[in-house]
Amino acid sequence: MDWERISANWTHWRGRIRERWGRLTDDELDGIAGERPRLVGRIQRAYGLAPREAERQLRNWERNLAVDDVDDSEWVLDQDLSSDMNGRG
């Protein structure tokens, strides 16, 4: 997920951010207003993290959002493949 999308829909995503980083207050999230560097700084301060670690956590969270956005109906599960192999899987 690209950050522009998150920033443009900040009121929607801030709840998900609060789920992940519960030490961030609503006032802090209001002040961040979708600005990624400010969010990294707040995560860093709230959790006592090094800047690189705060950035890493946010990048991982963004990647997980991209995975969550995938339509599950497009996935082929292993058991579906085995039935296509006529019992040879």
PyMOL Python script that loads the backbone (N, CA, C, O; Angstrom):
from pymol import cmd

cmd.read_pdbstr("""\
ATOM      1  N   MET A   1       0.859  -1.163   0.000  1.00  0.00           N
ATOM      2  CA  MET A   1       0.000   0.000   0.000  1.00  0.00           C
ATOM      3  C   MET A   1       0.907   1.227   0.000  1.00  0.00           C
ATOM      4  O   MET A   1       1.866   1.294   0.768  1.00  0.00           O
ATOM      5  N   ASP A   2       0.605   2.192  -0.856  1.00  0.00           N
ATOM      6  CA  ASP A   2       1.457   3.372  -0.876  1.00  0.00           C
ATOM      7  C   ASP A   2       0.953   4.394   0.143  1.00  0.00           C
ATOM      8  O   ASP A   2      -0.236   4.465   0.458  1.00  0.00           O
ATOM      9  N   TRP A   3       1.899   5.177   0.642  1.00  0.00           N
ATOM     10  CA  TRP A   3       1.585   6.091   1.729  1.00  0.00           C
ATOM     11  C   TRP A   3       0.611   7.187   1.303  1.00  0.00           C
ATOM     12  O   TRP A   3      -0.162   7.670   2.131  1.00  0.00           O
ATOM     13  N   GLU A   4       0.628   7.587   0.046  1.00  0.00           N
ATOM     14  CA  GLU A   4      -0.303   8.621  -0.414  1.00  0.00           C
ATOM     15  C   GLU A   4      -1.753   8.190  -0.180  1.00  0.00           C
ATOM     16  O   GLU A   4      -2.598   9.008   0.185  1.00  0.00           O
ATOM     17  N   ARG A   5      -2.027   6.938  -0.386  1.00  0.00           N
ATOM     18  CA  ARG A   5      -3.378   6.409  -0.166  1.00  0.00           C
ATOM     19  C   ARG A   5      -3.746   6.461   1.322  1.00  0.00           C
ATOM     20  O   ARG A   5      -4.869   6.811   1.682  1.00  0.00           O
ATOM     21  N   ILE A   6      -2.799   6.114   2.160  1.00  0.00           N
ATOM     22  CA  ILE A   6      -3.040   6.161   3.608  1.00  0.00           C
ATOM     23  C   ILE A   6      -3.250   7.606   4.048  1.00  0.00           C
ATOM     24  O   ILE A   6      -4.185   7.905   4.792  1.00  0.00           O
ATOM     25  N   SER A   7      -2.385   8.490   3.590  1.00  0.00           N
ATOM     26  CA  SER A   7      -2.464   9.896   3.968  1.00  0.00           C
ATOM     27  C   SER A   7      -3.779  10.531   3.512  1.00  0.00           C
ATOM     28  O   SER A   7      -4.395  11.305   4.245  1.00  0.00           O
ATOM     29  N   ALA A   8      -4.192  10.196   2.305  1.00  0.00           N
ATOM     30  CA  ALA A   8      -5.426  10.777   1.765  1.00  0.00           C
ATOM     31  C   ALA A   8      -6.663  10.316   2.529  1.00  0.00           C
ATOM     32  O   ALA A   8      -7.674  11.018   2.555  1.00  0.00           O
ATOM     33  N   ASN A   9      -6.587   9.144   3.146  1.00  0.00           N
ATOM     34  CA  ASN A   9      -7.712   8.584   3.910  1.00  0.00           C
ATOM     35  C   ASN A   9      -7.334   8.432   5.380  1.00  0.00           C
ATOM     36  O   ASN A   9      -7.634   7.416   6.007  1.00  0.00           O
ATOM     37  N   TRP A  10      -6.680   9.442   5.914  1.00  0.00           N
ATOM     38  CA  TRP A  10      -6.114   9.359   7.250  1.00  0.00           C
ATOM     39  C   TRP A  10      -7.151   8.998   8.307  1.00  0.00           C
ATOM     40  O   TRP A  10      -6.856   8.205   9.202  1.00  0.00           O
ATOM     41  N   THR A  11      -8.339   9.549   8.231  1.00  0.00           N
ATOM     42  CA  THR A  11      -9.343   9.255   9.259  1.00  0.00           C
ATOM     43  C   THR A  11      -9.692   7.774   9.273  1.00  0.00           C
ATOM     44  O   THR A  11      -9.997   7.220  10.329  1.00  0.00           O
ATOM     45  N   HIS A  12      -9.652   7.134   8.124  1.00  0.00           N
ATOM     46  CA  HIS A  12      -9.915   5.694   8.050  1.00  0.00           C
ATOM     47  C   HIS A  12      -8.753   4.892   8.637  1.00  0.00           C
ATOM     48  O   HIS A  12      -8.970   3.990   9.446  1.00  0.00           O
ATOM     49  N   TRP A  13      -7.538   5.209   8.241  1.00  0.00           N
ATOM     50  CA  TRP A  13      -6.368   4.398   8.608  1.00  0.00           C
ATOM     51  C   TRP A  13      -5.875   4.653  10.015  1.00  0.00           C
ATOM     52  O   TRP A  13      -5.209   3.792  10.590  1.00  0.00           O
ATOM     53  N   ARG A  14      -6.171   5.783  10.580  1.00  0.00           N
ATOM     54  CA  ARG A  14      -5.656   6.083  11.919  1.00  0.00           C
ATOM     55  C   ARG A  14      -6.140   5.070  12.958  1.00  0.00           C
ATOM     56  O   ARG A  14      -5.433   4.800  13.929  1.00  0.00           O
ATOM     57  N   GLY A  15      -7.327   4.510  12.767  1.00  0.00           N
ATOM     58  CA  GLY A  15      -7.811   3.470  13.675  1.00  0.00           C
ATOM     59  C   GLY A  15      -6.956   2.216  13.600  1.00  0.00           C
ATOM     60  O   GLY A  15      -6.661   1.594  14.621  1.00  0.00           O
ATOM     61  N   ARG A  16      -6.563   1.849  12.396  1.00  0.00           N
ATOM     62  CA  ARG A  16      -5.681   0.686  12.225  1.00  0.00           C
ATOM     63  C   ARG A  16      -4.296   0.957  12.814  1.00  0.00           C
ATOM     64  O   ARG A  16      -3.664   0.065  13.380  1.00  0.00           O
ATOM     65  N   ILE A  17      -3.841   2.188  12.673  1.00  0.00           N
ATOM     66  CA  ILE A  17      -2.551   2.567  13.256  1.00  0.00           C
ATOM     67  C   ILE A  17      -2.638   2.490  14.772  1.00  0.00           C
ATOM     68  O   ILE A  17      -1.710   2.027  15.435  1.00  0.00           O
ATOM     69  N   ARG A  18      -3.751   2.943  15.309  1.00  0.00           N
ATOM     70  CA  ARG A  18      -3.945   2.903  16.768  1.00  0.00           C
ATOM     71  C   ARG A  18      -3.998   1.459  17.269  1.00  0.00           C
ATOM     72  O   ARG A  18      -3.531   1.172  18.371  1.00  0.00           O
ATOM     73  N   GLU A  19      -4.565   0.547  16.469  1.00  0.00           N
ATOM     74  CA  GLU A  19      -4.576  -0.874  16.843  1.00  0.00           C
ATOM     75  C   GLU A  19      -3.157  -1.409  16.952  1.00  0.00           C
ATOM     76  O   GLU A  19      -2.842  -2.174  17.864  1.00  0.00           O
ATOM     77  N   ARG A  20      -2.308  -1.009  16.027  1.00  0.00           N
ATOM     78  CA  ARG A  20      -0.936  -1.520  15.987  1.00  0.00           C
ATOM     79  C   ARG A  20      -0.050  -0.854  17.029  1.00  0.00           C
ATOM     80  O   ARG A  20       0.730  -1.526  17.704  1.00  0.00           O
ATOM     81  N   TRP A  21      -0.165   0.465  17.162  1.00  0.00           N
ATOM     82  CA  TRP A  21       0.657   1.233  18.101  1.00  0.00           C
ATOM     83  C   TRP A  21      -0.267   1.911  19.099  1.00  0.00           C
ATOM     84  O   TRP A  21      -0.537   3.107  18.991  1.00  0.00           O
ATOM     85  N   GLY A  22      -0.742   1.157  20.053  1.00  0.00           N
ATOM     86  CA  GLY A  22      -1.744   1.623  21.006  1.00  0.00           C
ATOM     87  C   GLY A  22      -1.292   2.718  21.948  1.00  0.00           C
ATOM     88  O   GLY A  22      -2.125   3.359  22.588  1.00  0.00           O
ATOM     89  N   ARG A  23      -0.002   2.946  22.047  1.00  0.00           N
ATOM     90  CA  ARG A  23       0.481   4.021  22.917  1.00  0.00           C
ATOM     91  C   ARG A  23       0.276   5.402  22.293  1.00  0.00           C
ATOM     92  O   ARG A  23       0.374   6.414  22.987  1.00  0.00           O
ATOM     93  N   LEU A  24      -0.003   5.449  21.010  1.00  0.00           N
ATOM     94  CA  LEU A  24      -0.243   6.737  20.357  1.00  0.00           C
ATOM     95  C   LEU A  24      -1.641   7.228  20.717  1.00  0.00           C
ATOM     96  O   LEU A  24      -2.611   6.474  20.646  1.00  0.00           O
ATOM     97  N   THR A  25      -1.732   8.474  21.096  1.00  0.00           N
ATOM     98  CA  THR A  25      -3.018   9.036  21.499  1.00  0.00           C
ATOM     99  C   THR A  25      -3.774   9.579  20.288  1.00  0.00           C
ATOM    100  O   THR A  25      -3.200   9.790  19.220  1.00  0.00           O
ATOM    101  N   ASP A  26      -5.059   9.796  20.480  1.00  0.00           N
ATOM    102  CA  ASP A  26      -5.860  10.405  19.416  1.00  0.00           C
ATOM    103  C   ASP A  26      -5.330  11.789  19.066  1.00  0.00           C
ATOM    104  O   ASP A  26      -5.295  12.162  17.893  1.00  0.00           O
ATOM    105  N   ASP A  27      -4.919  12.550  20.071  1.00  0.00           N
ATOM    106  CA  ASP A  27      -4.366  13.882  19.813  1.00  0.00           C
ATOM    107  C   ASP A  27      -3.090  13.798  18.980  1.00  0.00           C
ATOM    108  O   ASP A  27      -2.883  14.608  18.077  1.00  0.00           O
ATOM    109  N   GLU A  28      -2.234  12.820  19.282  1.00  0.00           N
ATOM    110  CA  GLU A  28      -1.012  12.638  18.495  1.00  0.00           C
ATOM    111  C   GLU A  28      -1.354  12.276  17.049  1.00  0.00           C
ATOM    112  O   GLU A  28      -0.762  12.806  16.109  1.00  0.00           O
ATOM    113  N   LEU A  29      -2.304  11.378  16.888  1.00  0.00           N
ATOM    114  CA  LEU A  29      -2.691  10.981  15.537  1.00  0.00           C
ATOM    115  C   LEU A  29      -3.323  12.133  14.775  1.00  0.00           C
ATOM    116  O   LEU A  29      -3.128  12.258  13.566  1.00  0.00           O
ATOM    117  N   ASP A  30      -4.079  12.976  15.469  1.00  0.00           N
ATOM    118  CA  ASP A  30      -4.624  14.178  14.829  1.00  0.00           C
ATOM    119  C   ASP A  30      -3.484  15.073  14.352  1.00  0.00           C
ATOM    120  O   ASP A  30      -3.531  15.606  13.244  1.00  0.00           O
ATOM    121  N   GLY A  31      -2.467  15.237  15.188  1.00  0.00           N
ATOM    122  CA  GLY A  31      -1.333  16.093  14.852  1.00  0.00           C
ATOM    123  C   GLY A  31      -0.481  15.542  13.718  1.00  0.00           C
ATOM    124  O   GLY A  31       0.115  16.305  12.958  1.00  0.00           O
ATOM    125  N   ILE A  32      -0.425  14.243  13.605  1.00  0.00           N
ATOM    126  CA  ILE A  32       0.349  13.602  12.538  1.00  0.00           C
ATOM    127  C   ILE A  32      -0.303  13.870  11.186  1.00  0.00           C
ATOM    128  O   ILE A  32       0.381  14.125  10.195  1.00  0.00           O
ATOM    129  N   ALA A  33      -1.627  13.811  11.157  1.00  0.00           N
ATOM    130  CA  ALA A  33      -2.415  14.155   9.972  1.00  0.00           C
ATOM    131  C   ALA A  33      -1.922  13.494   8.689  1.00  0.00           C
ATOM    132  O   ALA A  33      -1.936  14.111   7.624  1.00  0.00           O
ATOM    133  N   GLY A  34      -1.491  12.259   8.787  1.00  0.00           N
ATOM    134  CA  GLY A  34      -1.105  11.514   7.593  1.00  0.00           C
ATOM    135  C   GLY A  34       0.327  11.720   7.150  1.00  0.00           C
ATOM    136  O   GLY A  34       0.729  11.174   6.123  1.00  0.00           O
ATOM    137  N   GLU A  35       1.113  12.489   7.890  1.00  0.00           N
ATOM    138  CA  GLU A  35       2.502  12.729   7.518  1.00  0.00           C
ATOM    139  C   GLU A  35       3.376  11.598   8.040  1.00  0.00           C
ATOM    140  O   GLU A  35       3.556  11.437   9.247  1.00  0.00           O
ATOM    141  N   ARG A  36       3.908  10.830   7.122  1.00  0.00           N
ATOM    142  CA  ARG A  36       4.670   9.628   7.461  1.00  0.00           C
ATOM    143  C   ARG A  36       5.865   9.908   8.384  1.00  0.00           C
ATOM    144  O   ARG A  36       6.022   9.216   9.390  1.00  0.00           O
ATOM    145  N   PRO A  37       6.710  10.899   8.073  1.00  0.00           N
ATOM    146  CA  PRO A  37       7.860  11.153   8.959  1.00  0.00           C
ATOM    147  C   PRO A  37       7.439  11.487  10.391  1.00  0.00           C
ATOM    148  O   PRO A  37       8.108  11.099  11.349  1.00  0.00           O
ATOM    149  N   ARG A  38       6.346  12.196  10.526  1.00  0.00           N
ATOM    150  CA  ARG A  38       5.858  12.524  11.872  1.00  0.00           C
ATOM    151  C   ARG A  38       5.392  11.261  12.591  1.00  0.00           C
ATOM    152  O   ARG A  38       5.617  11.110  13.792  1.00  0.00           O
ATOM    153  N   LEU A  39       4.741  10.353  11.858  1.00  0.00           N
ATOM    154  CA  LEU A  39       4.298   9.102  12.466  1.00  0.00           C
ATOM    155  C   LEU A  39       5.492   8.270  12.921  1.00  0.00           C
ATOM    156  O   LEU A  39       5.485   7.719  14.022  1.00  0.00           O
ATOM    157  N   VAL A  40       6.509   8.178  12.083  1.00  0.00           N
ATOM    158  CA  VAL A  40       7.720   7.433  12.465  1.00  0.00           C
ATOM    159  C   VAL A  40       8.311   8.027  13.738  1.00  0.00           C
ATOM    160  O   VAL A  40       8.689   7.293  14.651  1.00  0.00           O
ATOM    161  N   GLY A  41       8.390   9.347  13.800  1.00  0.00           N
ATOM    162  CA  GLY A  41       8.927  10.006  14.992  1.00  0.00           C
ATOM    163  C   GLY A  41       8.108   9.733  16.234  1.00  0.00           C
ATOM    164  O   GLY A  41       8.664   9.510  17.309  1.00  0.00           O
ATOM    165  N   ARG A  42       6.788   9.746  16.099  1.00  0.00           N
ATOM    166  CA  ARG A  42       5.922   9.470  17.255  1.00  0.00           C
ATOM    167  C   ARG A  42       6.051   8.022  17.713  1.00  0.00           C
ATOM    168  O   ARG A  42       6.079   7.750  18.914  1.00  0.00           O
ATOM    169  N   ILE A  43       6.131   7.094  16.765  1.00  0.00           N
ATOM    170  CA  ILE A  43       6.320   5.684  17.119  1.00  0.00           C
ATOM    171  C   ILE A  43       7.645   5.528  17.853  1.00  0.00           C
ATOM    172  O   ILE A  43       7.731   4.842  18.871  1.00  0.00           O
ATOM    173  N   GLN A  44       8.662   6.168  17.326  1.00  0.00           N
ATOM    174  CA  GLN A  44       9.992   6.100  17.930  1.00  0.00           C
ATOM    175  C   GLN A  44       9.960   6.581  19.377  1.00  0.00           C
ATOM    176  O   GLN A  44      10.478   5.912  20.270  1.00  0.00           O
ATOM    177  N   ARG A  45       9.351   7.741  19.605  1.00  0.00           N
ATOM    178  CA  ARG A  45       9.312   8.298  20.964  1.00  0.00           C
ATOM    179  C   ARG A  45       8.413   7.487  21.896  1.00  0.00           C
ATOM    180  O   ARG A  45       8.778   7.238  23.045  1.00  0.00           O
ATOM    181  N   ALA A  46       7.249   7.077  21.411  1.00  0.00           N
ATOM    182  CA  ALA A  46       6.294   6.373  22.272  1.00  0.00           C
ATOM    183  C   ALA A  46       6.822   5.021  22.734  1.00  0.00           C
ATOM    184  O   ALA A  46       6.493   4.561  23.828  1.00  0.00           O
ATOM    185  N   TYR A  47       7.639   4.387  21.902  1.00  0.00           N
ATOM    186  CA  TYR A  47       8.120   3.040  22.219  1.00  0.00           C
ATOM    187  C   TYR A  47       9.611   2.986  22.520  1.00  0.00           C
ATOM    188  O   TYR A  47      10.151   1.906  22.757  1.00  0.00           O
ATOM    189  N   GLY A  48      10.280   4.127  22.517  1.00  0.00           N
ATOM    190  CA  GLY A  48      11.703   4.160  22.822  1.00  0.00           C
ATOM    191  C   GLY A  48      12.539   3.404  21.804  1.00  0.00           C
ATOM    192  O   GLY A  48      13.488   2.709  22.165  1.00  0.00           O
ATOM    193  N   LEU A  49      12.188   3.539  20.534  1.00  0.00           N
ATOM    194  CA  LEU A  49      12.866   2.799  19.465  1.00  0.00           C
ATOM    195  C   LEU A  49      13.894   3.672  18.759  1.00  0.00           C
ATOM    196  O   LEU A  49      13.809   4.900  18.775  1.00  0.00           O
ATOM    197  N   ALA A  50      14.854   3.019  18.147  1.00  0.00           N
ATOM    198  CA  ALA A  50      15.779   3.714  17.258  1.00  0.00           C
ATOM    199  C   ALA A  50      15.007   4.114  16.000  1.00  0.00           C
ATOM    200  O   ALA A  50      14.031   3.452  15.646  1.00  0.00           O
ATOM    201  N   PRO A  51      15.420   5.168  15.329  1.00  0.00           N
ATOM    202  CA  PRO A  51      14.715   5.597  14.114  1.00  0.00           C
ATOM    203  C   PRO A  51      14.574   4.488  13.071  1.00  0.00           C
ATOM    204  O   PRO A  51      13.520   4.350  12.451  1.00  0.00           O
ATOM    205  N   ARG A  52      15.616   3.709  12.881  1.00  0.00           N
ATOM    206  CA  ARG A  52      15.555   2.622  11.883  1.00  0.00           C
ATOM    207  C   ARG A  52      14.531   1.570  12.269  1.00  0.00           C
ATOM    208  O   ARG A  52      13.853   1.025  11.398  1.00  0.00           O
ATOM    209  N   GLU A  53      14.404   1.274  13.554  1.00  0.00           N
ATOM    210  CA  GLU A  53      13.448   0.268  14.007  1.00  0.00           C
ATOM    211  C   GLU A  53      12.016   0.775  13.839  1.00  0.00           C
ATOM    212  O   GLU A  53      11.138   0.019  13.422  1.00  0.00           O
ATOM    213  N   ALA A  54      11.777   2.030  14.157  1.00  0.00           N
ATOM    214  CA  ALA A  54      10.437   2.607  13.970  1.00  0.00           C
ATOM    215  C   ALA A  54      10.065   2.579  12.489  1.00  0.00           C
ATOM    216  O   ALA A  54       8.933   2.247  12.136  1.00  0.00           O
ATOM    217  N   GLU A  55      11.006   2.921  11.634  1.00  0.00           N
ATOM    218  CA  GLU A  55      10.780   2.893  10.187  1.00  0.00           C
ATOM    219  C   GLU A  55      10.512   1.461   9.714  1.00  0.00           C
ATOM    220  O   GLU A  55       9.622   1.232   8.895  1.00  0.00           O
ATOM    221  N   ARG A  56      11.273   0.515  10.226  1.00  0.00           N
ATOM    222  CA  ARG A  56      11.089  -0.893   9.844  1.00  0.00           C
ATOM    223  C   ARG A  56       9.701  -1.381  10.226  1.00  0.00           C
ATOM    224  O   ARG A  56       9.033  -2.049   9.437  1.00  0.00           O
ATOM    225  N   GLN A  57       9.269  -1.048  11.438  1.00  0.00           N
ATOM    226  CA  GLN A  57       7.939  -1.466  11.881  1.00  0.00           C
ATOM    227  C   GLN A  57       6.846  -0.878  10.999  1.00  0.00           C
ATOM    228  O   GLN A  57       5.893  -1.571  10.646  1.00  0.00           O
ATOM    229  N   LEU A  58       6.978   0.388  10.644  1.00  0.00           N
ATOM    230  CA  LEU A  58       5.967   1.020   9.801  1.00  0.00           C
ATOM    231  C   LEU A  58       5.966   0.406   8.405  1.00  0.00           C
ATOM    232  O   LEU A  58       4.899   0.180   7.833  1.00  0.00           O
ATOM    233  N   ARG A  59       7.146   0.133   7.849  1.00  0.00           N
ATOM    234  CA  ARG A  59       7.225  -0.521   6.532  1.00  0.00           C
ATOM    235  C   ARG A  59       6.553  -1.890   6.559  1.00  0.00           C
ATOM    236  O   ARG A  59       5.810  -2.240   5.641  1.00  0.00           O
ATOM    237  N   ASN A  60       6.812  -2.656   7.604  1.00  0.00           N
ATOM    238  CA  ASN A  60       6.181  -3.977   7.725  1.00  0.00           C
ATOM    239  C   ASN A  60       4.665  -3.855   7.831  1.00  0.00           C
ATOM    240  O   ASN A  60       3.935  -4.643   7.231  1.00  0.00           O
ATOM    241  N   TRP A  61       4.197  -2.885   8.581  1.00  0.00           N
ATOM    242  CA  TRP A  61       2.757  -2.654   8.717  1.00  0.00           C
ATOM    243  C   TRP A  61       2.150  -2.325   7.359  1.00  0.00           C
ATOM    244  O   TRP A  61       1.085  -2.833   7.009  1.00  0.00           O
ATOM    245  N   GLU A  62       2.830  -1.474   6.597  1.00  0.00           N
ATOM    246  CA  GLU A  62       2.356  -1.116   5.250  1.00  0.00           C
ATOM    247  C   GLU A  62       2.292  -2.349   4.349  1.00  0.00           C
ATOM    248  O   GLU A  62       1.325  -2.527   3.608  1.00  0.00           O
ATOM    249  N   ARG A  63       3.316  -3.196   4.410  1.00  0.00           N
ATOM    250  CA  ARG A  63       3.309  -4.418   3.603  1.00  0.00           C
ATOM    251  C   ARG A  63       2.143  -5.317   3.971  1.00  0.00           C
ATOM    252  O   ARG A  63       1.505  -5.903   3.097  1.00  0.00           O
ATOM    253  N   ASN A  64       1.866  -5.428   5.255  1.00  0.00           N
ATOM    254  CA  ASN A  64       0.737  -6.245   5.692  1.00  0.00           C
ATOM    255  C   ASN A  64      -0.585  -5.679   5.196  1.00  0.00           C
ATOM    256  O   ASN A  64      -1.506  -6.439   4.897  1.00  0.00           O
ATOM    257  N   LEU A  65      -0.692  -4.371   5.104  1.00  0.00           N
ATOM    258  CA  LEU A  65      -1.903  -3.778   4.543  1.00  0.00           C
ATOM    259  C   LEU A  65      -2.064  -4.200   3.094  1.00  0.00           C
ATOM    260  O   LEU A  65      -3.173  -4.497   2.650  1.00  0.00           O
ATOM    261  N   ALA A  66      -0.970  -4.229   2.359  1.00  0.00           N
ATOM    262  CA  ALA A  66      -1.030  -4.637   0.951  1.00  0.00           C
ATOM    263  C   ALA A  66      -1.509  -6.076   0.840  1.00  0.00           C
ATOM    264  O   ALA A  66      -2.279  -6.399  -0.065  1.00  0.00           O
ATOM    265  N   VAL A  67      -1.070  -6.939   1.735  1.00  0.00           N
ATOM    266  CA  VAL A  67      -1.507  -8.337   1.732  1.00  0.00           C
ATOM    267  C   VAL A  67      -2.982  -8.422   2.102  1.00  0.00           C
ATOM    268  O   VAL A  67      -3.725  -9.205   1.511  1.00  0.00           O
ATOM    269  N   ASP A  68      -3.411  -7.623   3.077  1.00  0.00           N
ATOM    270  CA  ASP A  68      -4.816  -7.630   3.501  1.00  0.00           C
ATOM    271  C   ASP A  68      -5.752  -7.187   2.388  1.00  0.00           C
ATOM    272  O   ASP A  68      -6.918  -7.580   2.368  1.00  0.00           O
ATOM    273  N   ASP A  69      -5.253  -6.368   1.455  1.00  0.00           N
ATOM    274  CA  ASP A  69      -6.084  -5.855   0.375  1.00  0.00           C
ATOM    275  C   ASP A  69      -6.292  -6.851  -0.757  1.00  0.00           C
ATOM    276  O   ASP A  69      -7.126  -6.618  -1.631  1.00  0.00           O
ATOM    277  N   VAL A  70      -5.551  -7.957  -0.758  1.00  0.00           N
ATOM    278  CA  VAL A  70      -5.689  -8.943  -1.820  1.00  0.00           C
ATOM    279  C   VAL A  70      -7.039  -9.626  -1.704  1.00  0.00           C
ATOM    280  O   VAL A  70      -7.468  -9.973  -0.603  1.00  0.00           O
ATOM    281  N   ASP A  71      -7.708  -9.820  -2.822  1.00  0.00           N
ATOM    282  CA  ASP A  71      -9.006 -10.488  -2.859  1.00  0.00           C
ATOM    283  C   ASP A  71      -8.798 -11.985  -2.654  1.00  0.00           C
ATOM    284  O   ASP A  71      -8.188 -12.643  -3.497  1.00  0.00           O
ATOM    285  N   ASP A  72      -9.297 -12.530  -1.548  1.00  0.00           N
ATOM    286  CA  ASP A  72      -9.108 -13.945  -1.222  1.00  0.00           C
ATOM    287  C   ASP A  72      -9.705 -14.873  -2.272  1.00  0.00           C
ATOM    288  O   ASP A  72      -9.259 -16.015  -2.389  1.00  0.00           O
ATOM    289  N   SER A  73     -10.678 -14.436  -3.026  1.00  0.00           N
ATOM    290  CA  SER A  73     -11.307 -15.312  -4.014  1.00  0.00           C
ATOM    291  C   SER A  73     -10.359 -15.656  -5.156  1.00  0.00           C
ATOM    292  O   SER A  73     -10.617 -16.592  -5.913  1.00  0.00           O
ATOM    293  N   GLU A  74      -9.265 -14.907  -5.288  1.00  0.00           N
ATOM    294  CA  GLU A  74      -8.305 -15.168  -6.359  1.00  0.00           C
ATOM    295  C   GLU A  74      -7.266 -16.212  -5.953  1.00  0.00           C
ATOM    296  O   GLU A  74      -6.509 -16.685  -6.800  1.00  0.00           O
ATOM    297  N   TRP A  75      -7.218 -16.570  -4.695  1.00  0.00           N
ATOM    298  CA  TRP A  75      -6.208 -17.495  -4.212  1.00  0.00           C
ATOM    299  C   TRP A  75      -6.590 -18.922  -4.555  1.00  0.00           C
ATOM    300  O   TRP A  75      -7.769 -19.275  -4.540  1.00  0.00           O
ATOM    301  N   VAL A  76      -5.592 -19.746  -4.865  1.00  0.00           N
ATOM    302  CA  VAL A  76      -5.785 -21.183  -5.067  1.00  0.00           C
ATOM    303  C   VAL A  76      -5.123 -21.878  -3.894  1.00  0.00           C
ATOM    304  O   VAL A  76      -3.922 -21.730  -3.667  1.00  0.00           O
ATOM    305  N   LEU A  77      -5.897 -22.622  -3.165  1.00  0.00           N
ATOM    306  CA  LEU A  77      -5.370 -23.326  -1.999  1.00  0.00           C
ATOM    307  C   LEU A  77      -4.787 -24.661  -2.410  1.00  0.00           C
ATOM    308  O   LEU A  77      -5.161 -25.216  -3.443  1.00  0.00           O
ATOM    309  N   ASP A  78      -3.866 -25.184  -1.602  1.00  0.00           N
ATOM    310  CA  ASP A  78      -3.223 -26.464  -1.911  1.00  0.00           C
ATOM    311  C   ASP A  78      -4.237 -27.571  -2.137  1.00  0.00           C
ATOM    312  O   ASP A  78      -4.080 -28.374  -3.057  1.00  0.00           O
ATOM    313  N   GLN A  79      -5.266 -27.624  -1.319  1.00  0.00           N
ATOM    314  CA  GLN A  79      -6.242 -28.705  -1.476  1.00  0.00           C
ATOM    315  C   GLN A  79      -6.972 -28.594  -2.817  1.00  0.00           C
ATOM    316  O   GLN A  79      -7.376 -29.608  -3.386  1.00  0.00           O
ATOM    317  N   ASP A  80      -7.142 -27.368  -3.323  1.00  0.00           N
ATOM    318  CA  ASP A  80      -7.768 -27.206  -4.629  1.00  0.00           C
ATOM    319  C   ASP A  80      -6.889 -27.777  -5.730  1.00  0.00           C
ATOM    320  O   ASP A  80      -7.391 -28.363  -6.689  1.00  0.00           O
ATOM    321  N   LEU A  81      -5.579 -27.609  -5.597  1.00  0.00           N
ATOM    322  CA  LEU A  81      -4.644 -28.138  -6.597  1.00  0.00           C
ATOM    323  C   LEU A  81      -4.620 -29.656  -6.571  1.00  0.00           C
ATOM    324  O   LEU A  81      -4.526 -30.289  -7.622  1.00  0.00           O
ATOM    325  N   SER A  82      -4.704 -30.243  -5.401  1.00  0.00           N
ATOM    326  CA  SER A  82      -4.607 -31.697  -5.305  1.00  0.00           C
ATOM    327  C   SER A  82      -5.797 -32.361  -5.991  1.00  0.00           C
ATOM    328  O   SER A  82      -5.650 -33.450  -6.546  1.00  0.00           O
ATOM    329  N   SER A  83      -6.961 -31.739  -5.969  1.00  0.00           N
ATOM    330  CA  SER A  83      -8.108 -32.343  -6.633  1.00  0.00           C
ATOM    331  C   SER A  83      -7.947 -32.278  -8.149  1.00  0.00           C
ATOM    332  O   SER A  83      -8.510 -33.100  -8.871  1.00  0.00           O
ATOM    333  N   ASP A  84      -7.175 -31.294  -8.635  1.00  0.00           N
ATOM    334  CA  ASP A  84      -6.929 -31.188 -10.071  1.00  0.00           C
ATOM    335  C   ASP A  84      -5.923 -32.251 -10.537  1.00  0.00           C
ATOM    336  O   ASP A  84      -5.810 -32.517 -11.733  1.00  0.00           O
ATOM    337  N   MET A  85      -5.207 -32.845  -9.605  1.00  0.00           N
ATOM    338  CA  MET A  85      -4.176 -33.803  -9.980  1.00  0.00           C
ATOM    339  C   MET A  85      -4.688 -35.236  -9.931  1.00  0.00           C
ATOM    340  O   MET A  85      -3.892 -36.173  -9.991  1.00  0.00           O
ATOM    341  N   ASN A  86      -5.973 -35.419  -9.827  1.00  0.00           N
ATOM    342  CA  ASN A  86      -6.585 -36.742  -9.783  1.00  0.00           C
ATOM    343  C   ASN A  86      -6.001 -37.633  -8.695  1.00  0.00           C
ATOM    344  O   ASN A  86      -5.751 -38.818  -8.915  1.00  0.00           O
ATOM    345  N   GLY A  87      -5.790 -37.060  -7.538  1.00  0.00           N
ATOM    346  CA  GLY A  87      -5.321 -37.866  -6.412  1.00  0.00           C
ATOM    347  C   GLY A  87      -3.835 -38.157  -6.453  1.00  0.00           C
ATOM    348  O   GLY A  87      -3.348 -38.929  -5.626  1.00  0.00           O
ATOM    349  N   ARG A  88      -3.093 -37.571  -7.383  1.00  0.00           N
ATOM    350  CA  ARG A  88      -1.666 -37.840  -7.456  1.00  0.00           C
ATOM    351  C   ARG A  88      -0.856 -36.815  -6.700  1.00  0.00           C
ATOM    352  O   ARG A  88       0.368 -36.812  -6.823  1.00  0.00           O
ATOM    353  N   GLY A  89      -1.485 -35.928  -5.909  1.00  0.00           N
ATOM    354  CA  GLY A  89      -0.739 -34.867  -5.245  1.00  0.00           C
ATOM    355  C   GLY A  89      -0.476 -35.174  -3.873  1.00  0.00           C
ATOM    356  O   GLY A  89       0.147 -34.377  -3.171  1.00  0.00           O
TER     357      GLY A  89
END
""", "prot")
cmd.dss("prot")
cmd.show_as("cartoon", "prot")
cmd.util.cbc("prot")
cmd.orient("prot")
